[in-house]
Amino acid sequence: MSLRPIKYAQSCKWTCLAVASEGDDGTSDGCDERTLLYRHRKQRGVNIGSWFVLERWITEQPFRCAAPPCQSDLDVARGAHANEILEHHWDSWVSATDFEWLSAMGINTVRIPIGYYHLCGVDPSILRGTDFDGLESIFGGAWSRIVKAIETADRYQIGVLFDLHAAPGKQNQDSHSGTSSPTISFFQMQFNLQLTIRILRILVSSLRSLRFVHRPPLPNVIGVELLNEPKPPYPAALQAWYKNAIEEVRRLDPSLPLFISDCWMPDAYADFVKMLPPTAAPICLDHHLYRCFTSEDVSTAAAQHSASLSNPNAPTPQTFARVASKLEDAGGDLIVGEWSGALNPGSLVGAADERRERAQFIQAQLDLFERHCAGWFFWTYKKEIPGDPGWSFRDAVSTGVFPCRVGLFPVKSIPRDHTEWAERKAISCSCAAARHVSYWAQYPGRYEHWRFEKGYDQGWEDAYYFLTSGAFERGAVSELGLKGIWKKRRVHEHALQAGHSNNLWEYEHGYQQGVEEAAVDFQRAYC
């Protein structure tokens, strides 16, 4: 697998990295411009819960004829009128109007949970020997709806992350893993482990074909999450499976970002990512953050929750900073795949203004994620019965506890010529380099400070490539979000061009500062 620079017409000075590689079918998998932008921009998103993987607390209607205990997809499938109920729900729960509204809000990505049984329309044999055996006629129509969801999202410049929420044998005990049984057999049976990798290959192959075969091509699948909230008997069991799954999927699509759950052990799984073989596309670590379930949550006031997320010296922000740094060094990134504005009622006891407390709690989380993460996804988009600003994004926005827009919305025209900001870049780079030289003058040594300036220049240019791409007409502008893989590749390029050195860290530091300060410059100049 090799890397190659690709030049784009909008500025002869800019280069954008792409993967020059082949999948199992021999098709070149170099990403076009829109695919790169979709996949590597900062992801500000929502989960569309209970669209394909149903959850009764979110939407009641699909369960009206379900078999007891009436809590899972399998219960609905075994009940009366299952085909009619499911297809009506798939066609009505989310529409183009929803995507249009999300785009106007600055939301640029959705995370869509699916079950393995939703892929039986592509290959019915995947249900054999599973809890869903014989239910092809019930779930066979799901795939065409999934493709339509991707098409509609692309129309509004929204990316799609697919999350395997339900695997054969269940990877956790919850009913959103497909069945109402509390038994987890995913890790105990080799059949389940192997079948799930086969299912992921089917999913990735089918999604890949949408880029090369579908007309028009669909560039907006930003990644696949291998497994939602797995609960392995011990970490090595999951990590061994992760390694196999990543290797198998990479053979099909080497450029596709992959997302893995951290099982609420972010440091351990960041270290795991660092040990994986180098890849041309990032491995993103998915952390889920909730503050409403534990006994400690109940006894913590809302204001204390907010303070603990806002204080950079508190445990959670420290963990985020540390884990994000580890992952970027490995060419990966940290995302928060699920979070909410939900607080336990105990946290709001004595609160003078519950709405204000919830708004501050949500803002504290957003600020934390914006500092350290490549993306975040609120759980969930909406509930059937409105009025829950803690869990429903629509309600959170309508009640004012969630900001009316996220991301950068320019109020001035965005130039397409880099000369517009060349002078500002030169001044900013000179100041940053002076600070860099001054700091390291305290520590005598053999430095190559020119590498810092080279890195700063490239980081600024890469950041502005995203910010001024013009590839998307609606919503907020794109920002470089998955920085780990870009930084790693740029350092590699620099080493090849300028020679290897013990001071490559100076290029890396300059690159990171260039990216960060370019975003600040763009916001000041155009937003």
Summary of the structure (lengths in Angstrom):
residues: 527
radius of gyration: 23.3
end to end distance: 39.6
largest distance: 77.3
contacts: 1820
relative contact order: 0.11
helix: 48%
strand: 12%
